[in-house]
């Protein structure tokens, strides 16, 4: 939801900060590392029970996540390597923060299985991120949903500030994130459904064949290629025999 409605406007507002940071010689990777360290500090603070301070640090971790992209655009250094590093850092940040919440619940609710709830949220949030990455690698769009990464952190921050509501907030977060995973699955499933043959064009036919080939297991692709080579060899041998006759 944030990606679709607010990200463009927010990035336009932080663009001047990106220009200023570029002139200091700071690289996007430096800012990403700072964000990871801040997330680690927030996780430790949350795990020790200082939830309000943890919420403040959680809010501050959003700044590096915005600024690294702004600096990359300002310096013209946006690259596939930087995007990969940023994505891995985001997943590491998610793991640390929800791990910190699980650590806190382990002490606050001894013997309760509710300690597994933050780990369940982490698992579903990783599924949401994976769906988008895999869909985009196949040429589909999996953006959208009620509970994307920014929304998850906003809701988690609310639960940390109003600590008496933390467990109900976590249940809401789990349900909404699960709903987002279902939404993205259905969205990609509909896109992947081939159009009726009467509506296909040569271009859609080529795309469909390409996607089918990429979706086949590697072993099956290897067998198909071997079969095609054998058939080509038989055809060449048959032509040679006919010429010899």
N, C-alpha and C positions, 0 to 999 in steps of 0.2 A: 504493500500500500504506500509506504514512504517512497519507494523507488518510482512508482508511477505518478505520484501527485506532488511531491515536494523536493525530490533530489535535485532536479534541474535548477530550481530557484535557490536552494541552499548553496549549491556549487557556484552559482553566479555571485553570491554574496561573499563567499570565502576566497574567490579568485584573487582579490587584492592582497590578501594575506599570503597566498601562494607566491605572488610576485615578490613580496617583501622577503619571505623566507628564502626564495631563490637567490636573492642578492647577498644573503649571508653565507652562501655556500652549503646550506643544508640540503641533503639529498632526500628523496622520498623514502628510501630504505631506512635512513636514520630515523625518520618520523615513525615509520612502521615499528621499528624496534622499540622506540620510546613507548608506543601504545601497548606493546606486549608487556613491557616492564610495569607500566601503570596497571594493567589488568592483573598481573601477578600480585602487585601490592594490594589491589582491591580485594582479590580472593583471600589473601592472608587476613586482611582486616575483617572481612565478612566472617571467615571461619573462626576468628577469635571472639565474635559476638558483638563487635561495634558496627551495628548494621547501618546506622545513620551515616557514619563516616564512610562506610562501604558504598552507600548510595551516592555520596558526593564524588568519591573516586570513580565510581561507575559512570557517572555523568561526564567526568573529565576524560575518560577513555574514548569518548566519542569524538573528541577534537582531533587526535592524531588520525583517526579513521577518515575524517574529512580533509585534513590538511595534506596528507601524503598524495592524494589524487590531485589536489590543487597545485602542489609544487611540481608534480610530474607534468601537468599540462603547461604550467608557466615556463618550465625549463625545456620542454619538448623532449623529455626523457621517458615518456610512457613507453613501456615495452611489454612483451609477453612474459619476460622473466619477472618484471616488477609486479605484473598482475598475478602471476603464480605465487610469488612471495607474499603478497597482500592477502590472497585467499587462504593460504596456509596459516598465516598469522591470525586471521579471523577465526579459523576453526580452533586454533590453540587458545585464543582468548576465550571463546565460548566454553571450552573444556575447563579452563582454570576458574572462571567465574561460577559456573554451576557446581564445580568441585568444591569451591569455597562455601557455597550454600549447603551442600551435602555435609561438609565438615561441621558447620554450625548446627545443623539439625541432629547430627550424631551426638553432640554434647547436650543440646537442648531437649531432645526427645530420646533419652536412652532406652534402647530395646525396641523402639518403634520402627516399623517398616517404612515410615514416611521419609526416612533418609534416602530411599531409593527414588523418590519422586524427582529430585533435581537431575538424577542420572537418566531417568526416563525422558525428561524434557530435552536433555542434551542429545539423546539418541534420536528423537523425532526431529530436532532442529538440524542435526547432521543429515538426516534423510531429506529434509527440505532443500538444503544446500546441494546435496548430491543430485537431486532431481533436476535442478536448474543447470548444473554443470554438464550432466550427461545429455540432457535435452539439447543444449546449445551445441554440444559436440556433434549431434546428429542433425543439426539444422532446424531444430524446433525452438519454440519460445515457451519457457516455463516460469516466467516472471508472474508476480501477483500473489494474492492471498492475504488473509487478514493479519497473520502474525509472521511477518518477515523479521529479519535480524534487528532492525532498529526498534520495531514495536516490541520485540521480546525484551530488549533492555529497558525500555520505558516501563513496561509492566513489572519487570523484576525490580526496578528502582522504586516503584510505588510500594511493592511488598516490603522492601527493606526499610523504607521510611515509616510505614505503618506496620511495625513488626508483628502486632497482634493479628494482622490479617495475612501474614506471610504464607501460611500453608494453604488457605483458600485461594490466594492469588496464584500460587504455584499450580493448583489444580486447574484453574482457569487457563493459565499459560499452557499447560499440557494439552488441554482439550482444544484450544484455539490453534496451537502449533500442529496438532494432529489433523485438524480440519484443513489447514493450509497444505499439508502433505497430500491429503486426498484431493483437494482442489487442483493442485499442480499435476497430479497423476492423471486426473480426468482430462485436463487441458491438453496435455501432451498426447494422451491416448486418442483424443478426437483429431488432433493434427496428424497423427501417424496413420489414421484410417485412410486407405487409398480411395480416391474419388471414383465414382461410377465410370466404367470403361467408356461410355459415350461422352463423358465430360473430360476425358484425358486428352492432353496434348502431347506432342513428342517430348517436350521438356519435362512434363510431369512423369511421363513414362521413364525417362532417363533417371530422374530423381528417385522414383520408386525403386528401380532396379539397383541403384547405388545404395540406397538405404537397406534394401534386403541383403545385398552382399555384405555390407558392414555389420549387419545384425547376425549373420551366420557365424557359428563357431569357427575358430581358426582351423581346426582339423578338417571340418567340412570344406572350407574354402581351399585348403591344400589338396584334398581329394578331387575336388572339381577341376582344379587347375591341372592336376596330373592326368585326369581323364581327358581333358581337352587336348593336352600335349600328345597323348597316345592316339587319339582320333586323328589329329593332324598328321602324325607320323604314318598312320595307316593310309591316309589319303595320298600322301606323297609317294609311298611305296607302290600304291595301286597305279598312280599316274606313270611312275617309272616303268612298271611292267607293261603297261599298255604301249608306251613308246618303244620299248624293246620288242614287243610283238610286231 
